[in-house]
Amino acid sequence: MKDLFGQALLDYHNGNYTEDIITSTSISGEDILPLPYLFRDFNEMPKLEQKALKLAKGNVLDVGCGSGSHSLYLQKNGLDVKGIDISKGAIDVARNRGVLNAEVLNLLEETETFDTILLMMNGTGIFQELAQVSKYLKHLKGLLKPNGQVLIDSSDIKYMYEDDDGGFWIDTNANYYGELDYFLSYKGEKETPMKWLYLDFKTLMLACETVGLKCDLILEGEHYDYLACLRQK
Ligand SMILES: C[S@@+](CC[C@H](N)C(=O)[O-])C[C@H]1O[C@@H](n2cnc3c(N)ncnc32)[C@H](O)[C@@H]1O
């Protein structure tokens, strides 16, 4: 990984904002990911994220914390927060913005336990593909303190397969429709392609059942997105 995402966060944080990140996926063309969005404050966050922050309690793990926007809000509200990210640039920015406990760490390498684990901005993306969901869910379950909760958001992206006359072109012989190849470029450089998973709520719930987690739908967003809360059964 070249860490272009981290480079973009560093540029923005250091006042060198000249262009945005460009993304595309295996089923969609180029899209702009505006850097200011990655530095949003509470009032600029989608309702699902605001709800998750309101539900957070105890000591919190912010997984894939990026520039630390969610961690900072919780920290300012008196919670004990740890932000982790595989992007070194992101962790440098999170620390510089004031996140007291931020570490370059893959979720699967985390060993501490938490009352709340947050995965925001399509949290299921980190699972990468359907075949890995159980592994990640089991690991998350093991990081929960008694009565702990995982707050995670995602979207049912079936709508992306809808054609102009309302039909769907999902290939039922192919992999799960939420499994995408994700491409990112910044300042003309291309990041190593990665896998990014969108999970509809029902599929997430079924996967939770197989690993002994209870999965509740907390809130639905305006565009097929939702916030779920996972707890030990
Ligand atoms: C879509 S960004 C979201 C950033 C931030 N949560 C936000 O809402 O602005 C996803 C983040 O997850 C990080 N990430 C991806 N896989 C990870 C993993 N296995 N462990 C920790 N962080 C990961 C990426 O580096 C990236 O910063």
The ligand as a MOL file (V3000), in Angstrom:
LIG
                    3D

  0  0  0     0  0            999 V3000
M  V30 BEGIN CTAB
M  V30 COUNTS 27 29 0 0 0
M  V30 BEGIN ATOM
M  V30 1 C -13.5050 4.9230 4.5670 0
M  V30 2 S -12.1270 5.2680 5.6090 0 CHG=1
M  V30 3 C -13.0160 5.8840 7.0250 0
M  V30 4 C -12.1840 6.7930 7.9070 0
M  V30 5 C -12.9320 7.3440 9.1210 0
M  V30 6 N -13.5250 6.2930 9.9370 0
M  V30 7 C -14.0190 8.3170 8.6950 0
M  V30 8 O -15.1910 8.0070 8.8840 0
M  V30 9 O -13.6810 9.4180 8.2150 0 CHG=-1
M  V30 10 C -11.6400 3.6320 6.1330 0
M  V30 11 C -10.3940 3.6160 7.0120 0
M  V30 12 O -10.1570 2.2810 7.4740 0
M  V30 13 C -8.7610 2.0120 7.4440 0
M  V30 14 N -8.6000 0.5460 7.4430 0
M  V30 15 C -8.8360 -0.3140 6.4070 0
M  V30 16 N -8.6200 -1.5870 6.7910 0
M  V30 17 C -8.2650 -1.5520 8.1030 0
M  V30 18 C -7.9320 -2.5470 9.0590 0
M  V30 19 N -7.9110 -3.8480 8.7460 0
M  V30 20 N -7.6050 -2.1650 10.3360 0
M  V30 21 C -7.6070 -0.8510 10.6520 0
M  V30 22 N -7.9270 0.1550 9.7790 0
M  V30 23 C -8.2450 -0.1940 8.5300 0
M  V30 24 C -8.2850 2.7630 6.2040 0
M  V30 25 O -6.9080 3.0160 6.2170 0
M  V30 26 C -9.1340 4.0410 6.2830 0
M  V30 27 O -8.5000 5.0460 7.0260 0
M  V30 END ATOM
M  V30 BEGIN BOND
M  V30 1 1 1 2
M  V30 2 1 2 3
M  V30 3 1 2 10
M  V30 4 1 3 4
M  V30 5 1 4 5
M  V30 6 1 5 6
M  V30 7 1 5 7
M  V30 8 2 7 8
M  V30 9 1 7 9
M  V30 10 1 10 11
M  V30 11 1 11 12
M  V30 12 1 11 26
M  V30 13 1 12 13
M  V30 14 1 13 14
M  V30 15 1 13 24
M  V30 16 1 14 15
M  V30 17 1 14 23
M  V30 18 2 15 16
M  V30 19 1 16 17
M  V30 20 1 17 18
M  V30 21 2 17 23
M  V30 22 1 18 19
M  V30 23 2 18 20
M  V30 24 1 20 21
M  V30 25 2 21 22
M  V30 26 1 22 23
M  V30 27 1 24 25
M  V30 28 1 24 26
M  V30 29 1 26 27
M  V30 END BOND
M  V30 END CTAB
M  END
